[in-house]
Amino acid sequence: MKIAFLTAGGIAPCLSASIGSLINEYRSRDASAEFIGYLHGYKGLLTGNSISFPEESLQNADALLSFGGSPIGNSRVKLTNVDDCIQKGFISVGENPVEAAAGQLVKDGVDILHTIGGDDTNTMAAEIVKAADSVTVVGLPKTVDNDVYPIHQTLGAATAAEQSAVFFENIANENTTSSRHLIIHEVMGRNCGWLTAASAQKYREKLSKRIFLPELLISRDRWDVDAVYIPELEIDFEAEYTRLKNRMNEKDSINIFLSEGAGTETIVSEMEAAGQEVIRDAFGHVALDTIQPGKWFAGQLKDKLDADKVLVQKSGYFARSAAPSEEDLALIEQSASLAAESALAENSGVIGMDEDKDNALRLIEFDRIKGGKPFDTKQGWFQKMLKEIGQII
């Protein structure tokens, strides 16, 4: 039996641990199983670039549970974007990327392929299943944004929220470096409404366990969150300008948790109206690092709040590169067990907590996997947090 791994998209706190857990699951069933990894995602599959897992690595697979990143590398490649695959030299003119990927799996003698990635990674896997019916493909859902239909909680999301909160625990201390200080915590992700909200919630939970000295400049309100801006929540900017200006006058600082995807349409419209180029990736997504949402929001707010100093800090790389938390590890190991069981039964799909089945962990059909799931802002914990911080909704 030959089992292949492929990790794709951005990294998340689950990739290494997922591979380690899958190895352990298969080894407990068949010690003779052979494992390979395609280097740098679909790029490696298209170019036939793979590595074998030696016995020493297999015996020490538990070590992968404590690492962030991926032991076989990632890349962003869309198999159905033929022109992009040709331009990057992954295939030749006249080749079909999906057929080339399927053909490589057959050539390598792969029986089972595990794709670990987000919605794009796993929808591409669905295309491979159609083209290579001799290969069983079982995906694991990776995304820190927790934005994949119909999955309740994707692997790595819980850790990313926790680590984003840890990141801001340090950044919040910057409020003491200047009077009238505006601090924007920019949370990385196109559809990261959930991650931004969950990060703010976890950060405030940490604050509740700390001792403050309000008789000095170390008061709870100076460290607390003043606003949470996410794509799913309409912002009344005029009302927010007034509210935050009053807050600035009261406590001399403002802390904002900002989703990188918030306000994207407005920023892009402004850029296009000004004749500026908007760069997009192979998936047609706007390259968020080129439009700099945090910088744009800072520009909108600085003068409105009479801020003496503005600081924009992004937690994305810090959070997504972390090793998985205990909560994530538990979900990863449960998912790996079911993934191996499903693959050995020659059933393809994606392992996830199915929201349409009472969040039961099960093999979800590929055709039900879709990205861009919005965060439900009506959830009680989120509404309670907005009320506590005084944000107008």
HELIX and SHEET records of a PDB file:
HELIX    1   1 LEU A   15  ARG A   29  1                                  15    
HELIX    2   2 TYR A   42  THR A   47  1                                   6    
HELIX    3   3 GLU A   55  GLN A   59  1                                   5    
HELIX    4   4 ALA A   61  SER A   66  5                                   6    
HELIX    5   5 VAL A   82  GLN A   87  1                                   6    
HELIX    6   6 PRO A   97  LYS A  107  1                                  11    
HELIX    7   7 ASP A  119  ALA A  131  1                                  13    
HELIX    8   8 ALA A  157  ILE A  171  1                                  15    
HELIX    9   9 ALA A  172  THR A  177  5                                   6    
HELIX   10  10 GLY A  193  LEU A  207  1                                  15    
HELIX   11  11 ARG A  220  TRP A  223  1                                   4    
HELIX   12  12 PHE A  237  LYS A  251  1                                  15    
HELIX   13  13 THR A  264  ALA A  273  1                                  10    
HELIX   14  14 LEU A  288  ILE A  291  1                                   4    
HELIX   15  15 PRO A  293  LYS A  302  1                                  10    
HELIX   16  16 GLY A  316  ARG A  320  1                                   5    
HELIX   17  17 GLU A  326  LEU A  344  1                                  19    
HELIX   18  18 GLU A  355  LYS A  357  5                                   3    
HELIX   19  19 PHE A  366  ARG A  368  5                                   3    
HELIX   20  20 GLY A  380  ILE A  389  1                                  10    
SHEET    1   A 7 SER A  50  SER A  52  0                                        
SHEET    2   A 7 GLU A  34  TYR A  38 -1                                        
SHEET    3   A 7 LYS A   2  THR A   7  1                                        
SHEET    4   A 7 ILE A 112  GLY A 117  1                                        
SHEET    5   A 7 THR A 136  PRO A 141  1                                        
SHEET    6   A 7 GLY A 349  ASP A 354  1                                        
SHEET    7   A 7 ALA A 360  ILE A 364 -1                                        
SHEET    1   B 4 ALA A 227  TYR A 229  0                                        
SHEET    2   B 4 SER A 253  SER A 259  1                                        
SHEET    3   B 4 HIS A 181  VAL A 187  1                                        
SHEET    4   B 4 LYS A 309  LYS A 314  1                                        
END                                                                             
